[in-house]
Structure formats: structure tokens, C-alpha cells
């Protein structure tokens, strides 16, 4: 009989196992073995993937895991005094369906009940779930082996007898291994003796953590990464030798030549294990009313009522036909319950006032989903196809993803938990893998390569949107990388190891949106684990959420109902804006009833005011809407579909724009295609268009057309040829000319592969339109809601404050009299800063402030402090409020308010203590609460620089002013970049005018020279730049914190294509110096052959005399007939400030006076 590996670890023994499942199975098959067990540490993450791959390659998959068995109760964190260790190892294998059920139960219990450093089980649960399992005694860390290593044969025998009694002598096997570890010989001798004494079989295994012997070094690197240690650290965890690989039968026979029966027995064990996943779906039962005998009846009733509400009575024939067709497909497939479940939690969300998105993905193509309120987009109006969502000829589980308010998504998940049972609902695990750059960085760290060098190496590996290159591909295609690595032995080691570990699972986390609902406890169907749930998915009772050990793909394959419950900030923004509008004006806006033909909305988008507009904030999206002169809803839908890597690379967006503008003709290969492609000017943009083309030209049913659509999208050449071949044959049979049809087939193959789901594009364009509409008609409320959604993101808040100001909206500092937690509108063009964005001021303190002011306005600092709960509003909170400007109404200046805080706080605390002790005034609390005015402390006000610096510290940015404000003309005229665009690579030199907010001096490990990383801030946000040693040596006295400077420089060629290319400073000059040098001038434009009126000239002279300064004065003259000149005054120089320009504009007109670069 042959040998079978029964103790094997995959990459899902995270940062311990290095076997990739496909390679592992292929390798074992190549060794001539017919079976394989995967036994990862404590988990079953790999079970489905391994099962599927093994079946595909003709290998018998044996599912199992290496359990951690506690010596005491699994719930105890204390090691029993008699125990040889905290826990032991035990290999468990599923021999049948019952065994698989017990396997998932035990793995789940280890996490849910026994987790302490490791997921532990104990003898009690092991005995309860032993049926159908085969048990092996495991490695040197197994319980039997641990006793043998201590010379306690009696204890080892006792353990072996218990396992044999629990599993049966034909289901428990002692295990021997030989990796060259001295203690293994002792354990092997004891195991063989025990087997003989007790009549228990002994199997030989190899604890395989990597594939081949020469993978040992790379595996050792992986262990170092996993433990956070250096590779050369003598104290770190490591394996002995290089024997923990997948050995051949011949190698194993050589190791255990004296005991060949231990190898033959592995085949016997494998033959015991036969398990297959069932091909079925496990749908929870929807709790329907007793009046309905089936889910199908209830769905039909709800859908019928829904379409009447949507379309009115009588129903249009097209609606009736579509509804009957869809219900037939859904009910025949057995998915009525699925639709009921989704519509139920969406209805529950709406009933609780939780915003729900208009739709997401292909579900928007279903009229049943529209009728039930799952989506809010009419599929008939936009020609959205049901078959794109649910194909009746290739039925698979539908996939309805739903967007909810970002802040309240957790309430929806909690509702689902309560509705179906907390132990029946779980979230989904996901695995982060070692991408090429991450692998290089991790390996470089354990080899002690300097971070700066590792950073340079990783940046030579191409990466970006739509770009994913492996390490071998990078070395083959990037000359500089190849040369750099070849010339350095350490770098060669880094890349040798990184290539071996690239793509391995590195860590587990929780999927951002995925939720699974089971018909009963999840651990009856799939293995689960727990992870502390933070944020939107947290349980209200503080318990950990259940996490499925299988990833999204595996869950779907084993038949579980999964769905995405997503949190979308845009829905929160829309809801908050609509609420503010109603509260301020009394106008209740039905945001879902807006017509899509508002010219003001399209004017806003054409002008490029897209900040905060959903899906269209990027520079590319803004430029595209401008270029196409966006003027209708279809433009938004098409742009949403076209601005993706494939269509952009193919230049489809350019063709669309040119055809829309009439710069190239719109052509259709066949007249029947005009109806299909008219909205996109003949460009195949949507997947639904591919389906319609097959339908109208070749007579494909829409279900058949969906198969063609999938084939084209998969980019499988053989599949595409087959499906397009069928399309050509059937279209020609319809009477169409073959050359024309072959041309259309070519277009389908070229453009169809990039086609986007129109259902999703329409649904998301609805949100784009709604945000643009709010920004057009209610800009203050919209911007306040937008700013509130980004509390915590300094750069975004700065960007949106800048956008608000450009819209003519004033963003005011926080004020304890007006501010709420979020940003609020306090006038038609005024927004008050939210207290939630003030550092050190928590939700409890904010609630205390809001509660206190309900009793009337605060009259002084002492009154304010006296009325607060000083346990929540301590000195740190109050100092932050003062520094942020929140208490400006109480005093002449902030420095004085800070000086008064101690006395005010002391008196308030004393008074509150007296009231709590029952020692208030005889005349009651009203008298007792009268504050004693704080003594006014005579202190100097903070300088503007100090005031702004404190604002920056507390808010993350400047609010009452900006250090750059006095230099704004210089900033706009001399800067070619802002912090928002500084990370965009350019081959040309660029300049940025900004304030230096931090200088981080660093020393190059390579040269020992000092260089600097400099943090810049302008009106748009912050960014970091680097000053290399040679430049830094000349400028380190010039580049100082709080200095406003013009920095010039460029980018390294190796950073071309980077998302965030570092800006390298090559020159610096203070803005004050530029101003003093007269490099900023003022120009007066005069367009007339006549001289300016004498009064205007005299007025200009008076203005110049009143505002003397370094700026030269120019006259830009044009006689209106083509003659022009720029004349510079020889004697007049003025101060280059807004007051000067404003005064001159009053004389010559607003557009006639401006700042210019002098010279």
C-alpha cells in the first residue's frame, strides 16, 4: 500500500505554513499519491478551496485540522499545575459527513468558547463530537508525546487509552515523525511501544509546512515575519533543520525502513475518509404571516401591491408581463425566501429612518426588486435586464447588495441578528495576501535592510490602478530594478525570498460588508471564529460578532446565503442635508422623486464643481464631464461606466465625447442597433447592450445573450470564439449579411469585454444626481453635511472648507452657543463648525454643552462652565474649546479665557459638589447656580501665528485665518501645484507655495548625511516633500517651521506612474522675500484709445500714496484696434494687498485691476 500525507499545513496556518493549495495538490499528485490531508492550526479556512482543487486534480481530499487541546477546561486561562504544557496538539480528520459536522463544531468551539492565545478545545467537547472523526496523536507537541518527552510513560499510556476509548481503536492512531530532532527518537520508541501494548495503530507522518526542501529558508523568513523578529535573532521561534517539507513515499520509506507498516497504515486511514460537500443551498426560513402557506404566495402578494404603488392602476401591460415573467423565474428557482429576507431588512431600515440606497449591482434590473422597495430604479425606464441579474437558463444564487447609511449600517446588521438569531448570522472572513511590494518590504525588514532602501526597491515594482505585477514579471520588465537587484547580494536575497512567499495569505480580517444568514446556528453549517467587532458591525450587547471561517467564494460554493450590507457615506450626506433643509425652511424634499432634467445641475457639473458629487470627484471625472458638456442623465450613466481601467485604456471615453460633440460621426453597423446604442452614440458601453445586440440581430433569448455577455467579459479566447461563432451563425440565419455580422462580432469582442453593468451605473448615477442637485439648490446644507461626513479626515475637511468658500459660503469656527456635534447651517451662506471635529472634546462633553444651553444662552465663561457637567467637561476639554474659537463670545481674547479657566472650573466643581451633597442654597438651585464672575486676568493676547498654531493643533487645520492668506496672490501666481496635486508625477519642474508645518530631520544610513522630510500646508490641505542631503545642507537654515515659502523641485524618474509620487525639493524662497523683491505687481487694464478720466488718474495717485510698498504698478493698454502695450510706472510702487486692489477697482472697475507676476 502507498503512503499518504496526513499532517500537512497550508498557507492558512497563517505565517507558519507556506503551501499554496493548487501547488500542493499538484505536487502530491506528481509524487503518485492518491490522497492528501490538510491540517491547519486550529482552523478550516482552506477546507473548501482544498476540497475543490483536490477533486479537480483527481486526488482524494481529507479535511481536517490540527487542534489545540487544553489540559484543563477550555474556558480556563490558567495552566494546571500537573500539566506538561498550556495545551497540546491533536490531528482530527473527517471520515464522513457526520465527521465533517463535528470537525466544524470543534473548530468553532475552539474560537467561540476556548480562545486564549490559540483556539482551544478540551476533552469534554472532544468526547461530545468524536463521531465520524479519525484522530492522530500529532507531533512533539501532542499530549502523548509531551508525556513521553518527560519520561512519563504511565501518563502517556493513560492519554492514549482515553483517546482510543473516545474515538475507538480503529479511529485513533499514534503518530511518529522524523525531522532530525533528537527528541523524536525518544517519542518514536515510546509510541511504538504504546501501540504494541495497547493494540493501537501507529502512522508515520511528516509535519509538512512547505513544499520542497529548498523552501526551508523562505519558510524561516516567513516565521520571522510572523513573529516580528529579525532573521538573525538567535532567540526567535524557528524550525529545526529543513525537513518539514512534502516528502515522497521513497523518502518516507527510507526514514521509517524499520517500520513499513506505519506507512501502509496511512493509506488505510485515507481509505476511511470519504466526504463530499452537498450541492444544495441552505436558506433560512422567512418568518411569514400565518395567512400565507408558502414564500411564493407571500412574494407574489407583496410584489403585486408594490407595482400598483409604483405604476398605478390599471398596470401597463409591459409591467404585468415583466412581473409575471420574473416571479415565474424566481419562484421556480426557489428564491422567493431570499427576496423576502432582503426586502424585510430594507423595510425595517426605512421604518427606522435609516437611509437606503437606490440600488447596487444587477439587482436594479429586476421589477420585483423595484416593487418590493429593494431598489428604487425603474428597470423599464432605463431598459435594465432581469437576465443580467438572474439567468433562468443558468440559475445561481442571486446576489443583492444593499447600501445603507454609513453611520447606521450596524443597526441593520443588528436587526438581522435579532430577526434570525444571533448565532445564525455571521460576518465573513477575508485574507490579506502578500502582494509583490508587501512581500519585498516584509523580507527587507527581517533582513535588516534600511527602510529607505526598502522603500526605493518597492517603488521600482510597478503598481497602481489596474496594474498588478508579480516579482518575476517586475524583474523581467523593469531594467532599473533588475540592475539594482543584480548588483547587490542583500537585495538578491530579499528578492529570492520575497518571490517564494509572494501571494501567500498574510493575515485574516473581516469583510467590510459581507453577512451570512443560516437556517440555524452557523456552526451547524460552516466553521466560525470570532473577532472583536468594532464600529458599524458591533453588537449592541458588546458581544463579539460571529465570523465565518470560509471566505466569500467558499461560502457561496457550500450553499450559504450571503449578501453585502454596505455602509455608504453619501447616503448619510444626503439624509443629513435633507434633514437640515426641512428643519431650517420647513420644506420636506422627497429626494427620490427628483426629475433628472434640472438644467442647473448639469451647469454645475459642466463648470467642474464636482467636489462632494458622488462618483465624480476625481480630476479625470471632472474633466470628462466638462469635456463632454454634460447635459443629461444618460451622460452621468455613461461616464460612470466609461471611467474604468479597460474603457480608458481603449480610449472609449474619448470616442464617446467626440461623437457627443459632433466631432466625429455616429455610425451604426446595422439599423437595428440604433435603438440599442443611441444613448451612447454607437459606443458599446454596457453589458446590457451586448445582450440586446445578440437579442435583436441573432434572435438570442436574453438568457442566451447573458451567456454570451459572460463569455466576452471573461476574456477566454476559446469561449469567446465559441459563443461569437454561434452568434454569427444565428444572425446570418436571420438574413443579415455575414461580413456585417462578423464586423459587429468584432466590435462585441473589442468593446464588449469592457462593458459595464448598466443597472449598477444607473443606480449610482441617481446618487450622483441627487448630490449634485443638493449642491446646486441647497449648497450650505449640502456642504455642512459633506463636512460632517469627513470629521476625522483633516485633508478632506480642508478641501471641502475651501470648496465652500469658493461657493461663497462662510465656514465659521466652533461656537458653544451654536455648534452641534456635526457641522450646522446657521444662515443662508454660513456654516458653523461641528464640535465633534474638535480634538479632546468627546460625545459626552458635547451632549453636556447642548443640554446646558437649552436653558438659555451662556452669559459668561463662568456661567458656561458652571452649567456644564465638569466630570465630562474637564480643563482639557475647555482649553481645546477655547483654542478652537468655541468660547470667543465670552472674552476679549483667547489667552485671557485660558487664564480664567482654573478659577471658573474650581468654582463650578465646588458648587456641583455642594448641590450633590444637599448643601445648596436655602433658596434652591436657582440661587445656587448664579455664577461668581471670574476675575479678569491681564495677559497678553496670543499673536496671530500662535492663535493659528493652536487652532491647527486642536482642529487639524486653520479655521479663523491662514498663514498664507496675506500671500494669496503670490500663492496663486507663482505656484503651479497645490497640496492636492503635489503627488502627481511630472517630468517638468513644479512649484508650490505653502507653509512649512513640520521638518523631520533624518540621517541616511547609506551615506550618513542628514536629509529632511518637510510637511507642507496650503489652502487645500497637507502634503509631504523630501529634501535630499546636498540640497538640505544648503537650505537647512532657510526651511523653518511656520515659514511661508515657495518651493521648487521635481520627481524621481523611478516614481513615474506612482499614485503618490514624492515631491523632491530643489529650491526654496520665503514668500515675504518674493514680495519685498517686487516680484508681485498690480496691473490696471485700460482698453480705449482715449486716456483715462483725470479724476480716475488722480484717484489712483492717491491710492498709491496711501499704500506704499514694493510692488510695481503696470498699465496694460489696448486701443481696441489691435495695438497694445504694457507700461510700467518708473516711480510708483504700492503695497500688494487686497486693500490696494479694492481701492483701484472702485476707480477702474472690478475686472480692470489684478495682481500679476512682475518682470
Number of C-alpha atoms within 10 A of each C-alpha: 11 14 27 27 26 30 27 28 31 27 23 27 25 20 22 25 23 29 27 20 20 14 12 24 28 15 16 21 17 11 14 14 19 20 24 26 25 29 29 27 26 26 27 26 26 25 23 20 16 24 23 17 18 24 13 11 13 13 20 22 25 29 28 32 31 29 28 27 25 28 22 20 18 24 16 14 14 12 15 15 9 8 15 16 15 15 24 25 25 22 26 27 29 27 24 20 17 15 24 24 20 26 31 25 21 29 29 31 22 29 24 21 16 23 20 15 8 16 25 28 29 22 17 11 16 18 14 11 20 22 21 21 27 25 27 27 27 27 26 22 18 23 27 30 31 22 24 23 19 12 14 15 18 11 16 22 21 14 17 25 17 15 24 20 13 19 20 18 18 14 23 26 29 27 29 26 21 21 19 13 14 10 14 18 15 14 25 21 12 24 28 20 16 21 17 12 10 14 12 22 22 27 29 29 25 22 22 24 25 26 24 17 14 12 20 21 15 21 26 21 27 29 24 25 22 16 14 13 19 19 19 12 11 9 8 13 13 17 14 13 12 17 22 24 22 26 19 17 17 12 11 19 17 10 15 17 13 9 14 17 15 23 23 18 20 24 21 15 22 23 13 19 22 15 18 14 13 10 8 10 16 14 19 17 15 19 13 15 10 7 8 12 10 14 22 21 14 18 25 18 12 16 22 18 14 19 21 15 12 15 13 11 9 8 15 11 9 9 16 14 11 17 19 16 14 19 19 15 19 23 16 13 14 15 19 21 22 23 20 23 21 21 20 19 17 24 17 16 21 14 10 12 12 21 25 26 24 24 28 23 20 24 30 31 32 26 31 29 25 22 24 24 23 29 26 21 26 21 23 14 7 14 15 25 27 25 26 26 22 24 20 18 14 11 13 14 18 18 17 22 20 23 22 26 25 20 17 20 24 22 21 22 24 18 15 23 18 13 16 20 17 19 16 22 26 27 30 25 24 21 17 12 17 19 21 24 22 16 27 26 23 21 28 27 20 20 20 15 17 13 13 11 15 20 15 13 22 19 17 22 24 22 18 11 10 9 9 14 17 17 23 13 12 19 20 11 14 13 11 15 19 16 11 15 17 13 10 11 10 15 20 15 16 26 23 17 21 26 19 18 28 20 18 23 22 23 15 16 12 18 16 16 19 20 24 22 25 25 18 18 16 25 25 16 21 23 26 29 26 23 17 15 17 12 11 19 22 18 19 10 6 10 12 17 22 27 30 27 28 24 21 20 11 18 19 17 17 18 18 23 20 26 21 18 20 23 22 19 18 26 24 23 26 22 20 22 26 21 17 22 20 13 11 13 8 10 12 12 12 8 15 13 8 13 10 15 12 15 11 14 22 25 16 17 26 20 14 19 20 24 21 23 22 20 19 25 15 13 12 11 20 20 18 22 22 19 16 19 18 22 19 14 18 17 21 25 24 22 24 21 23 26 19 16 13 16 20 13 11 14 12 18 22 16 17 24 22 16 19 20 12 11 10 12 12 18 15 17 13 12 9 12 18 16 12 22 21 14 16 23 21 20 24 26 29 24 28 27 27 27 27 24 24 25 19 16 22 22 17 20 15 23 20 19 27 27 18 25 26 20 22 26 18 11 14 11 11 10 15 21 15 12 18 22 14 15 24 24 15 18 23 18 14 13 10 16 12 14 11 15 21 18 13 20 20 13 16 25 21 14 21 28 24 26 25 24 20 27 31 22 24 29 24 22 25 24 22 22 23 24 25 26 23 21 24 19 12 17 21 29 30 28 28 27 26 29 28 22 21 18 19 16 12 15 19 19 22 22 18 21 24 18 18 23 13 11 15 13 20 19 25 21 22 28 20 22 18 18 24 19 19 21 27 26 27 16 13 13 17 19 25 21 28 25 28 22 25 24 17 18 22 16 13 12 22 22 15 17 23 17 13 19 16 10 9 8 13 19 11 16 21 23 20 22 25 25 20 24 19 19 11 17 21 17 18 11 18 22 22 22 26 25 25 30 23 25 25 19 16 18 14 10 18 25 19 19 25 19 17 20 19 13 15 23 23 14 19 24 19 12 19 20 13 14 16 10 9 9 14 18 13 8 8 11 12 9 11 16 17 13 20 13 14 19 11 11 12 10 13 10 14 14 10 13 13 12 20 21 20 20 24 17 15 21 25 20 23 22 19 15 15 20 20 20 12 15 20 16 21 24 24 15 13 20 17 15 17 22 20 17 14 22 19 18 21 17 10 8 13 20 22 25 31 30 26 20 20 17 19 10 13 13 12 15 13 9 8 10 14 17 20 23 18 22 18 26 27 26 23 20 21 22 21 19 20 20 24 17 19 12 17 22 14 11 16 16 8 13 23 17 14 16 19 25 25 22 25 20 18 19 20 13 12 16 20 17 17 18 13 14 21 19 26 22 24 18 15 18 17 18 24 15 13 17 19 14 12 19 18 23 24 25 23 23 18 19 17 12 12 8 11 12 11 9 10 14 14 12 17 20 14 13 19 19 14 12 17 14 17 19 24 24 24 22 17 16 19 16 14 11 9 6 10 13 10 13 13 18 11 9 7 16 21 21 24 26 17 14 12 19 21 15 19 25 17 14 18 19 13 13 9 18 24 17 21 20 16 16 9
